[in-house]
Amino acid sequence: FKVYYCTIIKEIFIMANNEKVYTGPYKVVKLYRVSMRREVLYRNLTKEEAMRVVNRYPDSSRSMVVFMKQYSADKYFK
């Protein structure tokens, strides 16, 4: 019983930590701090391109520029 129980716990742990990896495009968004309004600056970027674009924009007291996943459909996760 103990071996079977440990095997089940191990499988549950593996399934819980088996997160899917996002493979789709990213978008760069300007977030206004007070209103939390979003303004999309760029779309259809790779993760590296999005990171470079974000690093070019300095944070200010009014807004910040971030990148996020462009889509949330299952076909963009592997």
N, CA, C and O atoms as a Tripos MOL2 file, in Angstrom:
@<TRIPOS>MOLECULE
protein
  312   311    78     0     0
PROTEIN
NO_CHARGES

@<TRIPOS>ATOM
      1 N           0.8250   -1.2000    0.0000 N.3       1 PHE1
      2 CA          0.0000    0.0000    0.0000 C.3       1 PHE1
      3 C           0.8640    1.2570    0.0000 C.2       1 PHE1
      4 O           0.5450    2.2210   -0.6960 O.2       1 PHE1
      5 N           1.9660    1.2630    0.7770 N.am      2 LYS2
      6 CA          2.8210    2.4440    0.8610 C.3       2 LYS2
      7 C           3.4650    2.7680   -0.4780 C.2       2 LYS2
      8 O           3.5430    3.9330   -0.8670 O.2       2 LYS2
      9 N           3.9290    1.7350   -1.1900 N.am      3 VAL3
     10 CA          4.5660    1.9660   -2.4920 C.3       3 VAL3
     11 C           3.5530    2.5420   -3.4700 C.2       3 VAL3
     12 O           3.8590    3.4890   -4.1940 O.2       3 VAL3
     13 N           2.3580    1.9830   -3.4970 N.am      4 TYR4
     14 CA          1.3110    2.4650   -4.3910 C.3       4 TYR4
     15 C           0.9390    3.9080   -4.0560 C.2       4 TYR4
     16 O           0.7850    4.7380   -4.9520 O.2       4 TYR4
     17 N           0.7980    4.2010   -2.7790 N.am      5 TYR5
     18 CA          0.4590    5.5490   -2.3260 C.3       5 TYR5
     19 C           1.5510    6.5400   -2.7200 C.2       5 TYR5
     20 O           1.2470    7.6320   -3.2010 O.2       5 TYR5
     21 N           2.8220    6.1740   -2.5220 N.am      6 CYS6
     22 CA          3.9380    7.0500   -2.8970 C.3       6 CYS6
     23 C           3.9830    7.2740   -4.3970 C.2       6 CYS6
     24 O           4.3010    8.3720   -4.8520 O.2       6 CYS6
     25 N           3.6680    6.2490   -5.1650 N.am      7 THR7
     26 CA          3.6490    6.3770   -6.6250 C.3       7 THR7
     27 C           2.5640    7.3560   -7.0570 C.2       7 THR7
     28 O           2.7930    8.1850   -7.9370 O.2       7 THR7
     29 N           1.4040    7.2690   -6.4540 N.am      8 ILE8
     30 CA          0.3100    8.1900   -6.7860 C.3       8 ILE8
     31 C           0.6920    9.6220   -6.4230 C.2       8 ILE8
     32 O           0.4620   10.5430   -7.2080 O.2       8 ILE8
     33 N           1.2700    9.8150   -5.2470 N.am      9 ILE9
     34 CA          1.6940   11.1530   -4.8260 C.3       9 ILE9
     35 C           2.7360   11.7000   -5.7940 C.2       9 ILE9
     36 O           2.6870   12.8750   -6.1600 O.2       9 ILE9
     37 N           3.6730   10.8610   -6.2090 N.am     10 LYS10
     38 CA          4.7190   11.2890   -7.1470 C.3      10 LYS10
     39 C           4.1030   11.6970   -8.4800 C.2      10 LYS10
     40 O           4.4960   12.7140   -9.0520 O.2      10 LYS10
     41 N           3.1390   10.9180   -8.9880 N.am     11 GLU11
     42 CA          2.4830   11.2480  -10.2510 C.3      11 GLU11
     43 C           1.6960   12.5500  -10.1490 C.2      11 GLU11
     44 O           1.7010   13.3510  -11.0840 O.2      11 GLU11
     45 N           1.0310   12.7640   -9.0380 N.am     12 ILE12
     46 CA          0.2900   14.0160   -8.8400 C.3      12 ILE12
     47 C           1.2510   15.1920   -8.8110 C.2      12 ILE12
     48 O           0.9720   16.2390   -9.3970 O.2      12 ILE12
     49 N           2.3810   15.0270   -8.1320 N.am     13 PHE13
     50 CA          3.3780   16.0890   -8.0630 C.3      13 PHE13
     51 C           3.9280   16.4120   -9.4520 C.2      13 PHE13
     52 O           4.0880   17.5820   -9.7970 O.2      13 PHE13
     53 N           4.2170   15.3870  -10.2440 N.am     14 ILE14
     54 CA          4.7330   15.5990  -11.6020 C.3      14 ILE14
     55 C           3.6840   16.2980  -12.4570 C.2      14 ILE14
     56 O           4.0120   17.2150  -13.2110 O.2      14 ILE14
     57 N           2.4260   15.8740  -12.3480 N.am     15 MET15
     58 CA          1.3630   16.5040  -13.1330 C.3      15 MET15
     59 C           1.1690   17.9580  -12.7270 C.2      15 MET15
     60 O           0.9170   18.8090  -13.5800 O.2      15 MET15
     61 N           1.2830   18.2520  -11.4480 N.am     16 ALA16
     62 CA          1.0890   19.6190  -10.9670 C.3      16 ALA16
     63 C           2.2240   20.5260  -11.4100 C.2      16 ALA16
     64 O           2.0040   21.7120  -11.6590 O.2      16 ALA16
     65 N           3.4240   19.9950  -11.5130 N.am     17 ASN17
     66 CA          4.5770   20.8050  -11.9050 C.3      17 ASN17
     67 C           4.8500   20.7610  -13.3980 C.2      17 ASN17
     68 O           5.8220   21.3560  -13.8640 O.2      17 ASN17
     69 N           4.0260   20.0800  -14.1420 N.am     18 ASN18
     70 CA          4.2110   19.9750  -15.5800 C.3      18 ASN18
     71 C           3.4820   21.1230  -16.2630 C.2      18 ASN18
     72 O           2.4990   20.9130  -16.9720 O.2      18 ASN18
     73 N           3.9710   22.3290  -16.0440 N.am     19 GLU19
     74 CA          3.3300   23.5050  -16.6150 C.3      19 GLU19
     75 C           3.6410   23.5990  -18.1020 C.2      19 GLU19
     76 O           4.7430   23.2720  -18.5420 O.2      19 GLU19
     77 N           2.6740   24.0400  -18.8510 N.am     20 LYS20
     78 CA          2.8670   24.1970  -20.2840 C.3      20 LYS20
     79 C           3.6460   25.4760  -20.5520 C.2      20 LYS20
     80 O           3.5400   26.4520  -19.8100 O.2      20 LYS20
     81 N           4.4200   25.4550  -21.6130 N.am     21 VAL21
     82 CA          5.2520   26.5980  -21.9800 C.3      21 VAL21
     83 C           4.5630   27.3640  -23.1010 C.2      21 VAL21
     84 O           4.1220   26.7740  -24.0870 O.2      21 VAL21
     85 N           4.4740   28.6730  -22.9430 N.am     22 TYR22
     86 CA          3.8480   29.5290  -23.9550 C.3      22 TYR22
     87 C           4.7860   29.6580  -25.1480 C.2      22 TYR22
     88 O           5.9590   29.9900  -24.9770 O.2      22 TYR22
     89 N           4.2850   29.4020  -26.3510 N.am     23 THR23
     90 CA          5.1010   29.4750  -27.5620 C.3      23 THR23
     91 C           4.5900   30.5180  -28.5450 C.2      23 THR23
     92 O           5.1320   30.6380  -29.6440 O.2      23 THR23
     93 N           3.5850   31.2570  -28.1860 N.am     24 GLY24
     94 CA          2.9850   32.2310  -29.0890 C.3      24 GLY24
     95 C           3.6660   33.5820  -29.0330 C.2      24 GLY24
     96 O           4.6740   33.7490  -28.3460 O.2      24 GLY24
     97 N           3.1170   34.5500  -29.7580 N.am     25 PRO25
     98 CA          3.7000   35.8980  -29.7910 C.3      25 PRO25
     99 C           3.3810   36.6930  -28.5270 C.2      25 PRO25
    100 O           2.4890   36.3430  -27.7540 O.2      25 PRO25
    101 N           4.1260   37.7530  -28.3470 N.am     26 TYR26
    102 CA          3.9560   38.6440  -27.1950 C.3      26 TYR26
    103 C           3.5580   40.0290  -27.6760 C.2      26 TYR26
    104 O           3.7620   40.3780  -28.8380 O.2      26 TYR26
    105 N           2.9900   40.8110  -26.7720 N.am     27 LYS27
    106 CA          2.6670   42.2030  -27.0630 C.3      27 LYS27
    107 C           3.3080   43.0800  -26.0010 C.2      27 LYS27
    108 O           3.5080   42.6550  -24.8630 O.2      27 LYS27
    109 N           3.6280   44.3180  -26.3890 N.am     28 VAL28
    110 CA          4.1970   45.2980  -25.4670 C.3      28 VAL28
    111 C           3.1100   46.3070  -25.1560 C.2      28 VAL28
    112 O           2.4820   46.8610  -26.0580 O.2      28 VAL28
    113 N           2.8920   46.5420  -23.8610 N.am     29 VAL29
    114 CA          1.7830   47.3700  -23.4060 C.3      29 VAL29
    115 C           2.3020   48.4550  -22.4820 C.2      29 VAL29
    116 O           3.1720   48.2110  -21.6450 O.2      29 VAL29
    117 N           1.7610   49.6540  -22.6400 N.am     30 LYS30
    118 CA          2.0510   50.7510  -21.7170 C.3      30 LYS30
    119 C           0.9190   50.8010  -20.7030 C.2      30 LYS30
    120 O          -0.2430   50.9790  -21.0690 O.2      30 LYS30
    121 N           1.2630   50.6420  -19.4170 N.am     31 LEU31
    122 CA          0.2760   50.6780  -18.3370 C.3      31 LEU31
    123 C           0.3590   52.0100  -17.6180 C.2      31 LEU31
    124 O           1.4220   52.4010  -17.1380 O.2      31 LEU31
    125 N          -0.7520   52.6950  -17.5480 N.am     32 TYR32
    126 CA         -0.8010   53.9450  -16.8000 C.3      32 TYR32
    127 C          -1.0750   53.6080  -15.3400 C.2      32 TYR32
    128 O          -2.0250   52.8860  -15.0370 O.2      32 TYR32
    129 N          -0.2580   54.1210  -14.4450 N.am     33 ARG33
    130 CA         -0.2640   53.6990  -13.0430 C.3      33 ARG33
    131 C          -1.5450   54.0600  -12.2940 C.2      33 ARG33
    132 O          -2.0400   53.2470  -11.5130 O.2      33 ARG33
    133 N          -2.0840   55.2330  -12.5070 N.am     34 VAL34
    134 CA         -3.2570   55.6690  -11.7450 C.3      34 VAL34
    135 C          -4.5240   54.9740  -12.2470 C.2      34 VAL34
    136 O          -5.2720   54.3990  -11.4580 O.2      34 VAL34
    137 N          -4.7600   55.0270  -13.5350 N.am     35 SER35
    138 CA         -5.9970   54.4730  -14.0840 C.3      35 SER35
    139 C          -5.8750   52.9990  -14.4590 C.2      35 SER35
    140 O          -6.8910   52.3420  -14.6840 O.2      35 SER35
    141 N          -4.6470   52.4620  -14.5310 N.am     36 MET36
    142 CA         -4.3660   51.0980  -14.9880 C.3      36 MET36
    143 C          -4.8610   50.8590  -16.4160 C.2      36 MET36
    144 O          -5.1020   49.7220  -16.8190 O.2      36 MET36
    145 N          -5.0090   51.9440  -17.1680 N.am     37 ARG37
    146 CA         -5.3940   51.8390  -18.5760 C.3      37 ARG37
    147 C          -4.2380   51.2350  -19.3490 C.2      37 ARG37
    148 O          -3.0760   51.5090  -19.0490 O.2      37 ARG37
    149 N          -4.5480   50.4180  -20.3400 N.am     38 ARG38
    150 CA         -3.5260   49.7690  -21.1580 C.3      38 ARG38
    151 C          -3.5350   50.3420  -22.5600 C.2      38 ARG38
    152 O          -4.5930   50.5620  -23.1520 O.2      38 ARG38
    153 N          -2.3570   50.5790  -23.0780 N.am     39 GLU39
    154 CA         -2.2020   51.0380  -24.4540 C.3      39 GLU39
    155 C          -1.2210   50.0940  -25.1370 C.2      39 GLU39
    156 O          -0.0540   50.0320  -24.7510 O.2      39 GLU39
    157 N          -1.6830   49.3540  -26.1510 N.am     40 VAL40
    158 CA         -0.8280   48.3900  -26.8390 C.3      40 VAL40
    159 C           0.1070   49.1490  -27.7740 C.2      40 VAL40
    160 O          -0.3380   49.9020  -28.6400 O.2      40 VAL40
    161 N           1.4140   48.9400  -27.5850 N.am     41 LEU41
    162 CA          2.4130   49.6130  -28.4090 C.3      41 LEU41
    163 C           2.8670   48.7460  -29.5770 C.2      41 LEU41
    164 O           3.0060   49.2380  -30.6970 O.2      41 LEU41
    165 N           3.1000   47.4550  -29.3250 N.am     42 TYR42
    166 CA          3.5610   46.5180  -30.3560 C.3      42 TYR42
    167 C           2.8620   45.1840  -30.1690 C.2      42 TYR42
    168 O           2.5020   44.8030  -29.0560 O.2      42 TYR42
    169 N           2.6760   44.4760  -31.2870 N.am     43 ARG43
    170 CA          2.0880   43.1310  -31.2670 C.3      43 ARG43
    171 C           2.9670   42.1840  -32.0720 C.2      43 ARG43
    172 O           3.8450   42.6140  -32.8190 O.2      43 ARG43
    173 N           2.7170   40.8880  -31.9080 N.am     44 ASN44
    174 CA          3.3690   39.8260  -32.6860 C.3      44 ASN44
    175 C           4.8870   39.8480  -32.5750 C.2      44 ASN44
    176 O           5.5850   39.7520  -33.5840 O.2      44 ASN44
    177 N           5.3980   39.9720  -31.3650 N.am     45 LEU45
    178 CA          6.8390   39.9660  -31.1330 C.3      45 LEU45
    179 C           7.2550   38.6600  -30.4720 C.2      45 LEU45
    180 O           6.4670   38.0250  -29.7700 O.2      45 LEU45
    181 N           8.5070   38.2680  -30.7050 N.am     46 THR46
    182 CA          9.0560   37.1540  -29.9410 C.3      46 THR46
    183 C           9.3480   37.6510  -28.5340 C.2      46 THR46
    184 O           9.3090   38.8540  -28.2750 O.2      46 THR46
    185 N           9.6350   36.7420  -27.6400 N.am     47 LYS47
    186 CA          9.9000   37.1380  -26.2560 C.3      47 LYS47
    187 C          11.1420   38.0210  -26.1800 C.2      47 LYS47
    188 O          11.1600   38.9990  -25.4340 O.2      47 LYS47
    189 N          12.1770   37.6880  -26.9420 N.am     48 GLU48
    190 CA         13.4120   38.4680  -26.9270 C.3      48 GLU48
    191 C          13.1910   39.8740  -27.4800 C.2      48 GLU48
    192 O          13.7000   40.8480  -26.9230 O.2      48 GLU48
    193 N          12.4350   39.9830  -28.5720 N.am     49 GLU49
    194 CA         12.1280   41.2970  -29.1390 C.3      49 GLU49
    195 C          11.3250   42.1390  -28.1510 C.2      49 GLU49
    196 O          11.5910   43.3290  -27.9800 O.2      49 GLU49
    197 N          10.3530   41.5220  -27.5090 N.am     50 ALA50
    198 CA          9.5200   42.2450  -26.5370 C.3      50 ALA50
    199 C          10.3610   42.7290  -25.3630 C.2      50 ALA50
    200 O          10.1600   43.8450  -24.8830 O.2      50 ALA50
    201 N          11.2970   41.9130  -24.8960 N.am     51 MET51
    202 CA         12.1640   42.3220  -23.7900 C.3      51 MET51
    203 C          13.0370   43.5080  -24.1900 C.2      51 MET51
    204 O          13.2410   44.4280  -23.3980 O.2      51 MET51
    205 N          13.5520   43.4880  -25.4250 N.am     52 ARG52
    206 CA         14.3760   44.6100  -25.8970 C.3      52 ARG52
    207 C          13.5690   45.8990  -25.9710 C.2      52 ARG52
    208 O          14.0560   46.9600  -25.5810 O.2      52 ARG52
    209 N          12.3420   45.8140  -26.4690 N.am     53 VAL53
    210 CA         11.4870   47.0000  -26.5760 C.3      53 VAL53
    211 C          11.1870   47.5580  -25.1910 C.2      53 VAL53
    212 O          11.2520   48.7700  -24.9860 O.2      53 VAL53
    213 N          10.8610   46.6940  -24.2450 N.am     54 VAL54
    214 CA         10.5410   47.1370  -22.8830 C.3      54 VAL54
    215 C          11.7410   47.8280  -22.2480 C.2      54 VAL54
    216 O          11.5820   48.8340  -21.5580 O.2      54 VAL54
    217 N          12.9270   47.3030  -22.4710 N.am     55 ASN55
    218 CA         14.1280   47.8940  -21.8690 C.3      55 ASN55
    219 C          14.4630   49.2680  -22.4400 C.2      55 ASN55
    220 O          15.1900   50.0350  -21.8090 O.2      55 ASN55
    221 N          13.9480   49.5880  -23.6160 N.am     56 ARG56
    222 CA         14.1870   50.9140  -24.2040 C.3      56 ARG56
    223 C          13.3330   51.9960  -23.5640 C.2      56 ARG56
    224 O          13.6570   53.1790  -23.6650 O.2      56 ARG56
    225 N          12.2470   51.6070  -22.9060 N.am     57 TYR57
    226 CA         11.3420   52.5710  -22.2760 C.3      57 TYR57
    227 C          11.6620   52.6850  -20.7920 C.2      57 TYR57
    228 O          11.5550   51.6970  -20.0660 O.2      57 TYR57
    229 N          12.0490   53.8610  -20.3290 N.am     58 PRO58
    230 CA         12.2730   54.0120  -18.8820 C.3      58 PRO58
    231 C          10.9360   54.1240  -18.1480 C.2      58 PRO58
    232 O           9.9650   54.6620  -18.6810 O.2      58 PRO58
    233 N          10.9000   53.6120  -16.9250 N.am     59 ASP59
    234 CA          9.6960   53.7650  -16.1020 C.3      59 ASP59
    235 C           9.5450   55.2220  -15.6930 C.2      59 ASP59
    236 O          10.5320   55.9250  -15.4740 O.2      59 ASP59
    237 N           8.3200   55.6560  -15.5950 N.am     60 SER60
    238 CA          8.0620   57.0110  -15.1180 C.3      60 SER60
    239 C           7.0690   56.9320  -13.9610 C.2      60 SER60
    240 O           6.5710   55.8550  -13.6320 O.2      60 SER60
    241 N           6.7930   58.0600  -13.3590 N.am     61 SER61
    242 CA          5.8390   58.0690  -12.2510 C.3      61 SER61
    243 C           4.4030   57.9080  -12.7460 C.2      61 SER61
    244 O           3.5070   57.5970  -11.9620 O.2      61 SER61
    245 N           4.1840   58.1180  -14.0380 N.am     62 ARG62
    246 CA          2.8300   58.0130  -14.5920 C.3      62 ARG62
    247 C           2.5410   56.6840  -15.2790 C.2      62 ARG62
    248 O           1.3950   56.2350  -15.3080 O.2      62 ARG62
    249 N           3.5760   56.0520  -15.8340 N.am     63 SER63
    250 CA          3.3300   54.8300  -16.6020 C.3      63 SER63
    251 C           4.5380   53.9060  -16.5580 C.2      63 SER63
    252 O           5.6310   54.2890  -16.1420 O.2      63 SER63
    253 N           4.3020   52.6710  -17.0040 N.am     64 MET64
    254 CA          5.3830   51.7090  -17.1680 C.3      64 MET64
    255 C           5.0670   50.8690  -18.3960 C.2      64 MET64
    256 O           3.9030   50.7050  -18.7630 O.2      64 MET64
    257 N           6.1030   50.3410  -19.0240 N.am     65 VAL65
    258 CA          5.9420   49.5290  -20.2250 C.3      65 VAL65
    259 C           6.3010   48.0930  -19.8680 C.2      65 VAL65
    260 O           7.3610   47.8300  -19.3000 O.2      65 VAL65
    261 N           5.4080   47.1690  -20.2070 N.am     66 VAL66
    262 CA          5.5990   45.7530  -19.9000 C.3      66 VAL66
    263 C           5.2630   44.9240  -21.1330 C.2      66 VAL66
    264 O           4.6140   45.4110  -22.0600 O.2      66 VAL66
    265 N           5.7090   43.6630  -21.1380 N.am     67 PHE67
    266 CA          5.2740   42.7630  -22.2010 C.3      67 PHE67
    267 C           4.4790   41.6300  -21.5800 C.2      67 PHE67
    268 O           4.6880   41.2600  -20.4250 O.2      67 PHE67
    269 N           3.5600   41.0850  -22.3730 N.am     68 MET68
    270 CA          2.7030   40.0030  -21.8920 C.3      68 MET68
    271 C           2.3350   39.0960  -23.0510 C.2      68 MET68
    272 O           2.5400   39.4320  -24.2170 O.2      68 MET68
    273 N           1.7920   37.9520  -22.7120 N.am     69 LYS69
    274 CA          1.3500   37.0040  -23.7230 C.3      69 LYS69
    275 C           0.2350   37.6330  -24.5380 C.2      69 LYS69
    276 O          -0.6640   38.2790  -24.0000 O.2      69 LYS69
    277 N           0.3090   37.4300  -25.8430 N.am     70 GLN70
    278 CA         -0.7050   38.0280  -26.7020 C.3      70 GLN70
    279 C          -1.9890   37.1990  -26.7140 C.2      70 GLN70
    280 O          -3.0820   37.7500  -26.8380 O.2      70 GLN70
    281 N          -1.8600   35.8900  -26.5860 N.am     71 TYR71
    282 CA         -3.0290   35.0120  -26.6440 C.3      71 TYR71
    283 C          -3.0400   34.0820  -25.4400 C.2      71 TYR71
    284 O          -2.0090   33.8540  -24.8080 O.2      71 TYR71
    285 N          -4.2150   33.5490  -25.1300 N.am     72 SER72
    286 CA         -4.3210   32.6050  -24.0180 C.3      72 SER72
    287 C          -4.9050   31.2590  -24.4450 C.2      72 SER72
    288 O          -5.1700   30.4130  -23.5900 O.2      72 SER72
    289 N          -5.1120   31.0410  -25.7390 N.am     73 ALA73
    290 CA         -5.6810   29.7830  -26.2190 C.3      73 ALA73
    291 C          -4.6990   28.6290  -26.0110 C.2      73 ALA73
    292 O          -3.4830   28.8250  -26.0160 O.2      73 ALA73
    293 N          -5.2380   27.4400  -25.8290 N.am     74 ASP74
    294 CA         -4.4120   26.2590  -25.5650 C.3      74 ASP74
    295 C          -3.4410   25.9420  -26.6920 C.2      74 ASP74
    296 O          -2.3900   25.3510  -26.4420 O.2      74 ASP74
    297 N          -3.7620   26.3160  -27.9260 N.am     75 LYS75
    298 CA         -2.8790   25.9670  -29.0350 C.3      75 LYS75
    299 C          -1.5440   26.7110  -28.9750 C.2      75 LYS75
    300 O          -0.6130   26.3430  -29.6900 O.2      75 LYS75
    301 N          -1.4260   27.7420  -28.1450 N.am     76 TYR76
    302 CA         -0.1750   28.4760  -28.0020 C.3      76 TYR76
    303 C           0.6740   27.9630  -26.8460 C.2      76 TYR76
    304 O           1.7220   28.5370  -26.5500 O.2      76 TYR76
    305 N           0.2370   26.8870  -26.1870 N.am     77 PHE77
    306 CA          0.9820   26.2930  -25.0790 C.3      77 PHE77
    307 C           1.3880   24.8800  -25.4530 C.2      77 PHE77
    308 O           0.6070   24.1310  -26.0400 O.2      77 PHE77
    309 N           2.6260   24.5200  -25.1050 N.am     78 LYS78
    310 CA          3.1150   23.1590  -25.3830 C.3      78 LYS78
    311 C           3.6140   22.5410  -24.1150 C.2      78 LYS78
    312 O           4.0700   21.3980  -24.1230 O.2      78 LYS78
@<TRIPOS>BOND
     1     1     2 1
     2     2     3 1
     3     3     4 2
     4     3     5 am
     5     5     6 1
     6     6     7 1
     7     7     8 2
     8     7     9 am
     9     9    10 1
    10    10    11 1
    11    11    12 2
    12    11    13 am
    13    13    14 1
    14    14    15 1
    15    15    16 2
    16    15    17 am
    17    17    18 1
    18    18    19 1
    19    19    20 2
    20    19    21 am
    21    21    22 1
    22    22    23 1
    23    23    24 2
    24    23    25 am
    25    25    26 1
    26    26    27 1
    27    27    28 2
    28    27    29 am
    29    29    30 1
    30    30    31 1
    31    31    32 2
    32    31    33 am
    33    33    34 1
    34    34    35 1
    35    35    36 2
    36    35    37 am
    37    37    38 1
    38    38    39 1
    39    39    40 2
    40    39    41 am
    41    41    42 1
    42    42    43 1
    43    43    44 2
    44    43    45 am
    45    45    46 1
    46    46    47 1
    47    47    48 2
    48    47    49 am
    49    49    50 1
    50    50    51 1
    51    51    52 2
    52    51    53 am
    53    53    54 1
    54    54    55 1
    55    55    56 2
    56    55    57 am
    57    57    58 1
    58    58    59 1
    59    59    60 2
    60    59    61 am
    61    61    62 1
    62    62    63 1
    63    63    64 2
    64    63    65 am
    65    65    66 1
    66    66    67 1
    67    67    68 2
    68    67    69 am
    69    69    70 1
    70    70    71 1
    71    71    72 2
    72    71    73 am
    73    73    74 1
    74    74    75 1
    75    75    76 2
    76    75    77 am
    77    77    78 1
    78    78    79 1
    79    79    80 2
    80    79    81 am
    81    81    82 1
    82    82    83 1
    83    83    84 2
    84    83    85 am
    85    85    86 1
    86    86    87 1
    87    87    88 2
    88    87    89 am
    89    89    90 1
    90    90    91 1
    91    91    92 2
    92    91    93 am
    93    93    94 1
    94    94    95 1
    95    95    96 2
    96    95    97 am
    97    97    98 1
    98    98    99 1
    99    99   100 2
   100    99   101 am
   101   101   102 1
   102   102   103 1
   103   103   104 2
   104   103   105 am
   105   105   106 1
   106   106   107 1
   107   107   108 2
   108   107   109 am
   109   109   110 1
   110   110   111 1
   111   111   112 2
   112   111   113 am
   113   113   114 1
   114   114   115 1
   115   115   116 2
   116   115   117 am
   117   117   118 1
   118   118   119 1
   119   119   120 2
   120   119   121 am
   121   121   122 1
   122   122   123 1
   123   123   124 2
   124   123   125 am
   125   125   126 1
   126   126   127 1
   127   127   128 2
   128   127   129 am
   129   129   130 1
   130   130   131 1
   131   131   132 2
   132   131   133 am
   133   133   134 1
   134   134   135 1
   135   135   136 2
   136   135   137 am
   137   137   138 1
   138   138   139 1
   139   139   140 2
   140   139   141 am
   141   141   142 1
   142   142   143 1
   143   143   144 2
   144   143   145 am
   145   145   146 1
   146   146   147 1
   147   147   148 2
   148   147   149 am
   149   149   150 1
   150   150   151 1
   151   151   152 2
   152   151   153 am
   153   153   154 1
   154   154   155 1
   155   155   156 2
   156   155   157 am
   157   157   158 1
   158   158   159 1
   159   159   160 2
   160   159   161 am
   161   161   162 1
   162   162   163 1
   163   163   164 2
   164   163   165 am
   165   165   166 1
   166   166   167 1
   167   167   168 2
   168   167   169 am
   169   169   170 1
   170   170   171 1
   171   171   172 2
   172   171   173 am
   173   173   174 1
   174   174   175 1
   175   175   176 2
   176   175   177 am
   177   177   178 1
   178   178   179 1
   179   179   180 2
   180   179   181 am
   181   181   182 1
   182   182   183 1
   183   183   184 2
   184   183   185 am
   185   185   186 1
   186   186   187 1
   187   187   188 2
   188   187   189 am
   189   189   190 1
   190   190   191 1
   191   191   192 2
   192   191   193 am
   193   193   194 1
   194   194   195 1
   195   195   196 2
   196   195   197 am
   197   197   198 1
   198   198   199 1
   199   199   200 2
   200   199   201 am
   201   201   202 1
   202   202   203 1
   203   203   204 2
   204   203   205 am
   205   205   206 1
   206   206   207 1
   207   207   208 2
   208   207   209 am
   209   209   210 1
   210   210   211 1
   211   211   212 2
   212   211   213 am
   213   213   214 1
   214   214   215 1
   215   215   216 2
   216   215   217 am
   217   217   218 1
   218   218   219 1
   219   219   220 2
   220   219   221 am
   221   221   222 1
   222   222   223 1
   223   223   224 2
   224   223   225 am
   225   225   226 1
   226   226   227 1
   227   227   228 2
   228   227   229 am
   229   229   230 1
   230   230   231 1
   231   231   232 2
   232   231   233 am
   233   233   234 1
   234   234   235 1
   235   235   236 2
   236   235   237 am
   237   237   238 1
   238   238   239 1
   239   239   240 2
   240   239   241 am
   241   241   242 1
   242   242   243 1
   243   243   244 2
   244   243   245 am
   245   245   246 1
   246   246   247 1
   247   247   248 2
   248   247   249 am
   249   249   250 1
   250   250   251 1
   251   251   252 2
   252   251   253 am
   253   253   254 1
   254   254   255 1
   255   255   256 2
   256   255   257 am
   257   257   258 1
   258   258   259 1
   259   259   260 2
   260   259   261 am
   261   261   262 1
   262   262   263 1
   263   263   264 2
   264   263   265 am
   265   265   266 1
   266   266   267 1
   267   267   268 2
   268   267   269 am
   269   269   270 1
   270   270   271 1
   271   271   272 2
   272   271   273 am
   273   273   274 1
   274   274   275 1
   275   275   276 2
   276   275   277 am
   277   277   278 1
   278   278   279 1
   279   279   280 2
   280   279   281 am
   281   281   282 1
   282   282   283 1
   283   283   284 2
   284   283   285 am
   285   285   286 1
   286   286   287 1
   287   287   288 2
   288   287   289 am
   289   289   290 1
   290   290   291 1
   291   291   292 2
   292   291   293 am
   293   293   294 1
   294   294   295 1
   295   295   296 2
   296   295   297 am
   297   297   298 1
   298   298   299 1
   299   299   300 2
   300   299   301 am
   301   301   302 1
   302   302   303 1
   303   303   304 2
   304   303   305 am
   305   305   306 1
   306   306   307 1
   307   307   308 2
   308   307   309 am
   309   309   310 1
   310   310   311 1
   311   311   312 2
@<TRIPOS>SUBSTRUCTURE
     1 PHE1         2 RESIDUE 1 A PHE
     2 LYS2         6 RESIDUE 1 A LYS
     3 VAL3        10 RESIDUE 1 A VAL
     4 TYR4        14 RESIDUE 1 A TYR
     5 TYR5        18 RESIDUE 1 A TYR
     6 CYS6        22 RESIDUE 1 A CYS
     7 THR7        26 RESIDUE 1 A THR
     8 ILE8        30 RESIDUE 1 A ILE
     9 ILE9        34 RESIDUE 1 A ILE
    10 LYS10       38 RESIDUE 1 A LYS
    11 GLU11       42 RESIDUE 1 A GLU
    12 ILE12       46 RESIDUE 1 A ILE
    13 PHE13       50 RESIDUE 1 A PHE
    14 ILE14       54 RESIDUE 1 A ILE
    15 MET15       58 RESIDUE 1 A MET
    16 ALA16       62 RESIDUE 1 A ALA
    17 ASN17       66 RESIDUE 1 A ASN
    18 ASN18       70 RESIDUE 1 A ASN
    19 GLU19       74 RESIDUE 1 A GLU
    20 LYS20       78 RESIDUE 1 A LYS
    21 VAL21       82 RESIDUE 1 A VAL
    22 TYR22       86 RESIDUE 1 A TYR
    23 THR23       90 RESIDUE 1 A THR
    24 GLY24       94 RESIDUE 1 A GLY
    25 PRO25       98 RESIDUE 1 A PRO
    26 TYR26      102 RESIDUE 1 A TYR
    27 LYS27      106 RESIDUE 1 A LYS
    28 VAL28      110 RESIDUE 1 A VAL
    29 VAL29      114 RESIDUE 1 A VAL
    30 LYS30      118 RESIDUE 1 A LYS
    31 LEU31      122 RESIDUE 1 A LEU
    32 TYR32      126 RESIDUE 1 A TYR
    33 ARG33      130 RESIDUE 1 A ARG
    34 VAL34      134 RESIDUE 1 A VAL
    35 SER35      138 RESIDUE 1 A SER
    36 MET36      142 RESIDUE 1 A MET
    37 ARG37      146 RESIDUE 1 A ARG
    38 ARG38      150 RESIDUE 1 A ARG
    39 GLU39      154 RESIDUE 1 A GLU
    40 VAL40      158 RESIDUE 1 A VAL
    41 LEU41      162 RESIDUE 1 A LEU
    42 TYR42      166 RESIDUE 1 A TYR
    43 ARG43      170 RESIDUE 1 A ARG
    44 ASN44      174 RESIDUE 1 A ASN
    45 LEU45      178 RESIDUE 1 A LEU
    46 THR46      182 RESIDUE 1 A THR
    47 LYS47      186 RESIDUE 1 A LYS
    48 GLU48      190 RESIDUE 1 A GLU
    49 GLU49      194 RESIDUE 1 A GLU
    50 ALA50      198 RESIDUE 1 A ALA
    51 MET51      202 RESIDUE 1 A MET
    52 ARG52      206 RESIDUE 1 A ARG
    53 VAL53      210 RESIDUE 1 A VAL
    54 VAL54      214 RESIDUE 1 A VAL
    55 ASN55      218 RESIDUE 1 A ASN
    56 ARG56      222 RESIDUE 1 A ARG
    57 TYR57      226 RESIDUE 1 A TYR
    58 PRO58      230 RESIDUE 1 A PRO
    59 ASP59      234 RESIDUE 1 A ASP
    60 SER60      238 RESIDUE 1 A SER
    61 SER61      242 RESIDUE 1 A SER
    62 ARG62      246 RESIDUE 1 A ARG
    63 SER63      250 RESIDUE 1 A SER
    64 MET64      254 RESIDUE 1 A MET
    65 VAL65      258 RESIDUE 1 A VAL
    66 VAL66      262 RESIDUE 1 A VAL
    67 PHE67      266 RESIDUE 1 A PHE
    68 MET68      270 RESIDUE 1 A MET
    69 LYS69      274 RESIDUE 1 A LYS
    70 GLN70      278 RESIDUE 1 A GLN
    71 TYR71      282 RESIDUE 1 A TYR
    72 SER72      286 RESIDUE 1 A SER
    73 ALA73      290 RESIDUE 1 A ALA
    74 ASP74      294 RESIDUE 1 A ASP
    75 LYS75      298 RESIDUE 1 A LYS
    76 TYR76      302 RESIDUE 1 A TYR
    77 PHE77      306 RESIDUE 1 A PHE
    78 LYS78      310 RESIDUE 1 A LYS
